[in-house]
């Protein structure tokens, strides 16, 4: 039986292809739903590409996509969760 690798990609606000954060794990991540608020760690600063986030602003999930990759020649299955976001002021 193949092992499973879990990957969580959180995209920059309004982007469909620029990840703001990527996490990998050997166990599943907690469920994320549309409308959930996210504040990836470490918190980005003005040199990391999205300075509009701060203590009073969070990313809000706008879409969640799941994908399973099972290459025939690989020893692992990858479960990828892609989270698309917008900036939300609290």
KADA-V206099 format. One record per backbone hydrogen bond with DSSP energy under -0.5 kcal/mol. CO is the residue of the C=O (numbers start at 1). NH is the residue of the N-H. If there is no record, write none. Layout:
CO|NH / CO|NH
This chain:
3|77 / 5|79 / 6|25 / 7|9 / 7|81 / 8|10 / 8|23 / 9|11 / 9|83 / 10|20 / 10|21 / 12|15 / 17|19 / 18|12 / 21|10 / 23|8 / 25|6 / 33|36 / 36|61 / 38|59 / 45|48 / 50|53 / 54|57 / 56|90 / 58|88 / 59|38 / 60|86 / 61|35 / 63|84 / 65|82 / 67|80 / 69|78 / 71|74 / 75|3 / 77|5 / 77|79 / 78|69 / 78|80 / 79|7 / 80|67 / 80|82 / 81|9 / 81|83 / 82|65 / 82|84 / 83|11 / 84|62 / 84|63 / 85|14 / 86|60 / 88|58
